[in-house]
Amino acid sequence: DDLSLAMDKINLILRSGIKGDPKAVLDAGTCINIADVLDGYQKSNPDLASASQMRTAIKHLKHHVGSIRIDAWTRGDFRKFEKEFLALGYKKTYLSRICAVLRAALNEAEDEDKIGRAPKIPDVCSADDKDAAPLKGRLMTTEEIAQLIDQVYEEHFLNYMMAEINTGSRGITILECDTNEIDWEHRIFELNPAGRVQNKK
C-alpha cells in the first residue's frame, strides 16, 4: 500500500545480492540504521583491549553516518563521509582505523542476522599509505630506556617492561604470553600462541 516502503524493500533485496527467497533479508527489517548497529557492537564487545579507541571511533561514526539506514547505504554516502572527515584535518590512517570499527560492527550484525547483508566498507589506505604514515611520538634514547628500567622495583613488572621494550607489543599480548613461546636456540619470541589464528596486527 506504500510505494515508498515497497521501493525501500526492493532496494534492500537488490543490495543484499541474495538469491532465492528474500524473506530472511526482509525479516531483518529495513529501518535499522548505522547507529543501531554500532550500539549493538559496543554492547557486545565491552572487554576489547581497544575498547576506548572503539568508543571514540563509534562517536565519530554516529555523528557522521549514524542516521543512515543500512539498506539505504550507498558508496556515495561513504565518499561523502570520507571527504568530510578528512576535511576536518584527520589523517587517512585514522579514518582507516575508524572504518575498521564500522566494518567489524556491520559484519557482526550480519553474522547475528540483525541485518540482511553488511554493506562493503572500502579501505581508504593503501599499503603504501600505511607504510608512509609517520610513527607516533619519537624513539626513546638508550639513556631514557635505562632510566625507565632503573625505576622498576618489582620483578614481575621488570619482566613485563623488558618484554615490551624488546617486542613493542600491545600490553595485553605480553600479559597473555609465557616462556613456552620463546625459541631460546634461535632467540625468537613467538607472540602468537599456538592454535591462535594470526591477525593483521
N, C-alpha and C positions, 0 to 999 in steps of 0.2 A: 504493500500500500504506500510505501515511502520510496520514491525514486532515488533520492539521495542516499538513503541507507542501502538500497539494493546495489547501487554503484559502488559504495564502500565495500560491500561484501564481494562483489565481482573482482574489484581491485585486489582485495585480500587474497582471493583464490589465485589470481594471476601472479601476484608477487611471491606467493608461497612456493610456486613451482610444483605443487602437488599433482600427482597423477592418480586417477581413480576417484573414489568417494571423498569429497571435500568436507565431510561432516566434522572430522576432528579439528580441522582448521577453523571452521565456522563456530564450533562449540567453544573454542578458546576465546572467542569474543573479538569484536573489532574496536572496542573503546579503550583497551588498556594502553597507557602511554609510557613513554621512556621513564618518567619519574617513578611510576608504579614498579617497573622492573628494577630500577636502581634501589628503591627502598627495600624490595624483597631480597636483593642480593646482599645489601648491607646487613639486614637482619639475619640472614642465613650464614654469614661469614664474619661474626664478631671477633673471632680469635686469630685472624690472619696476622702474620708478622708485620705486614704493611698496612694494618687497619687505619692508622692515622692518615697515611697518604691516600688510601681508598676514600676516606670521608671527604678529604679536600677535593679529590677528583670528582666525586659524586656531587659535591656542592657546585662546582663549575658546570658540570653536565646538566644538572637540574635547572640551573639559571639559563643556560643557552638553548637546550633542546628538550627539557623535561616535559613540556606540554604537548609535544608531537606524539600522535598516536602511532603505535608500532606498525599497523597496517598501512599507514599513510606516509611512512618514512621513505624519502627518495634520496638519490645521490646528490640532488640539488640541495637538500637540507644539510647534508654533510659538508658540501663545498661552502655553503653559507656559514656554517659553524666554524669551519677551518679558517676561513678568511677573517671573520670577526675576532676569533680568538687570537690569531697571530697579529692582528691589527692592534691588540691591547698591549703588545710588546713581549708576549710569551714566545719561547723558542719552539721550534718544531719538535725537538726531543721531548719537551714537557708535554706538548699536545699528544705525542705518540704514547706517552705513559698514561695519559688520561683516556685515550681511545682504547687502550688495553683493558681498562676497568669496564668501559662500556661494552666492549666485545665479550668479556667474561660474563657480565651480567646478562646480556642477551642470550648467550649460549646456555647459561644455567637455566634461564626461563624457558628456553626451548626444550632442554633436557627434561625439565619437570612438567612439560606440557602446559605451561602457563600461557605460551604464545604458540601460534602455528609454526612459524619459521623465523629464525633470527635474521634480521637484515645484515647484509655484508658491510662491515666497517673497514674501509681500506686503511693500510698503514701509511701514515704521512711521511715517514722517514725511510729513506733507502739505507742499505747497509753502509754506504759511503757517508751519508749524513750522520749516522750514529758513530762511525769511527772518527769523524772530523769534529764531533762535539767536544768542547773543552772540558777538562777534568774539573770536578767541583773542588774548590779550595786549592791549596798548594801542597807539595810534598813536605813532610817533616824532615828536618835536618837530623843527622846522626846524634847530635848533642841533645836535641829535643826528645828524641826517642829514648835516649839514655836517662834523661831527667824523668820522663814518664815512668820508666821501669823502676827507677830509684824510689818512687812514691808508693810502690806496691808492697804491702807488708804481709798479705795473706797468700799462702802458696797456691790455693786453687785459683785465685784471681790472677796471679802471675802466670799460671799455665794458660789461662784464657787470653791474657794480654799477649803472650808470646805467639799463640796460635793466630790471633788477629793480625799482629804485625807481620807475620810471615805469609799469611794467606790473603788478607784483605777481604775476608768473607763477611757475610751478614752475621750478626751476633747469634741468631737462632741456629745457624748452621754449625757454629763452633760448639754451642751448648748441646747439640744433638749428636756430635761425633764422639768417637772413642779411639783408643790406640790400635784397635784391630784394623783400622782403616789406614794405618801407616805402613808403607813398604820400606822397612828400615834399610834393606840392602841397597835400594835404588834412591832412597831419600825422597820418596813421593808420598804425599798426604792426599789420599782419595777422599774428597769431601762429600761425595755422593755415596751413601751407604749401599751395600749390596742389596739388590732387589728393588731399589727405588728408581723409577724412570727418570732419566736426566732431563731436566727442563732447560729452557733457553738461558736461564741465569747461570 
